Amino acid sequence: MGKYGRILGGVALTAFFLWLALRNVDVSAVRDALRHASYGFLLPAALCGALGYCLRTWRWGRILATTKAIPFARLFPILMTGFAANNLLPARVGEFVRAYLLSREEGINPSLALATIVVERVCDGLTLIALMALTLALFPIPVADPRLQAVELAATVIFGAAALALVALLLFPRPILTLAYRCLRPLPERLAARITGLLDQFIAGLDALRSPLALARIAGLSLLVWMCEGGTFAFVLLAFPLGLAGGEWLAATIFLLVFVNLGIMIPSAPGYVGTYQLFAKLALGAFGIAASAAVALSFVAHALQYTLITSVGLLSLWRLGFSPRNLGQMARAEQATISNAPTPTPLSEAAD
């Protein structure tokens, strides 16, 4: 699919999800909820978000440590530029922007750079699922919604399968490369070599997970990252008079955190408009919160996070010597580099 096709597809999906989020919602009630919110809570919410991205940088540095030790001050602008690109470009190509910048600024192999980002994403998904499972075990959810259960099941299957794949690659890297080589034999040799090489680089990106101590640190940092992200939602929830008791407020915070972040993984137009609102409405609906209040809260939380990430990311981009018009070029350059990369490990070795 071409660039314009992806853009049109993203816009169509955004319009569809936004329609699902806003249908049967009283617009005047949304306006009233926004009018009566206590916006002083947004400052601590923003501080929690900023701390979360600092911890993300630290965690990424730990994942990269077996390849190269990169100071926080050099890694933070690369990370924030990638997240800003996700807000400004469709289809989450900010991950490619981040890998491109890491390769350009620090000399990391492009495929390996992208592999470390995939590891990050799997850690994020597993942490979110663990938080959701803990919440369901500790707090009864007032409203049973089959749509929530479907999202929970899909996320568990996807990230559970990803976790099993990571474990297999960690424990049996050479047999998996051998199996991949044999399965790819019917393909042209150049294409088979390229795919095997990408897999080899991905395995190299898992090196940080081979040490139990390093794995424990990354898991602990992942938990801290999402606790900070949860803090953002917790303070935004406090900004609205929803009448939640202490336990319900904590459970609603975690549900909002989990479902919004799972929802925005769905490809859409830049900025996650529509998916953010729909999944926030679903999450808060489990606690009997009116759809109008849930939608109003989602607009505030979304605007806060979007503004924070995009502004810091654009400042970081400027610091790195680029302008916003370069973002799409970076993503395409990274994709082309990975597609055309030669295999780092000869296929004859992979087949041994």
KAHUNOR-V395113 format. One line per field, one symbol per residue. phi: phi as a letter, one per 20 degrees, with the letter a starting at -180 (. if undefined). burial: + if it has 9 or more other C-alpha atoms within 8 Angstrom, else -. A space follows every 50 residues. Layout:
phi: ???
burial: ???
This chain:
phi: .fgffffffffffffffffffdfmdffffffffffefdffffffffffff fgfffgfffffffegfeaedfgfeegfffffffffffdcfmlfgffffff ffffedmeggffgfffffggffgffffffffffffffecfefcecfffff fgffffffffffffffffffecffgffffffffegffggfffffffffff fffffegfefegffffffffffffgfffgfggfffffffdfemefgffff ffgfffgfffffffffgbfgnmfnfgffffffffffdmfggffffgffff fffffffffffffffffffenccgfefffffffffffffdffffdgffff ef
burial: -----++-+++++++++++-++------+++-++--+---++-+++++++ ++++++++++++++++---+-+--++++++++++++++++++++++++++ +++----+-++++++++-++-++++++++-++--++--+--------+-- ++--++--++-++--+-+++--+--++++++---+------+++++++++ +++-++++++---++--++-++++++++++++++++++++-------+++ ++++++++++++++--+++++++++++++++++++++-+-++++++++++ ++-+++-+++++++-+++----+---++-++++++-++--+-+-+-+--+ +-
